[in-house]
């Protein structure tokens, strides 16, 4: 990975965010499962779930971009090695 291309690092950071959000969702769900979550808590749980879904989509797209960048680099290297 070069300084100009941080696509893989960005994807990894985004997946880290997804994991942190998933942990928060799981904690809220545990509280909700025993009936200790009030309306405000359930609203927060819903918002967290939505944020987690959106974060996962961004991470997936970043992964896809990172793969495409790596593929383009590999093609470029092959072209310079075998003109």
N, C-alpha and C positions, 0 to 999 in steps of 0.2 A: 504494500500500500504506500503510495506516495503522499507527500504533504498536500498535494493538490486534490487528491481523491481520498476522501474519508468515508466513502459509501459503506464499506464493511463495518467500520467503527460506529457509524450512525445507526446502521441496522441493529448492531449489538446493543447499543444504548436504548434504542426503542424497544427491543425485546426485554431488556431489563425493566423498563417502565411497565410493560405488559405484565411481567411477573409480579412486580410490586402491587399493581392494581388488582391482580388476581388474588393476592394474599389478603388485601383489604376487603375485597368482595367476600372471600371465604370467611373472614372473621365476622363480617356483618351477617352473613347467612347462618353462621353458627348461633349467633344471638337471636336471629329471627326464628330459627328452628325450635328454640325453646320458648318462643312467645314473648321474648323480652324486648322486642324492637317496637318502638312507638311509630306513629305516622311519620314523624320527621325522620326517624331512622330508616324507615322503609323507603321514603323519598330519596334519602342519601344513597341507599343501596341501589335503587333504580338508576340514579345518576352515575354511580360508580360502575355499574354494569355497562351502561352506555359508553362511558369513557374507556372502559376496558376493550369493548368491541372496536371502537374507533382507533384506539392505540394499536390493537392487533392488526387492523387493516393497514395502518401506516407502516408498521414494522414489516408486514408482508410485502408491501410495495417497495420499501427500502431494501429488503432482501433481494427482491426481483431486480431492482436497479443495480445493486452490487454485483449480482451474478452477470448481468449484461455488461457492466463495465469490465469485469474480469475476463469475460469472453472476448470482448473487443480488444483488450490488451493482448490476450493470447494470439488472436488473429494478427494483430500488428507485429508481434514478435516473430511469428512464423513468416510473415511477409518480409521482414528485414533480414531474417536468417537465410531464407531461400528465395532470392529475387528471381 
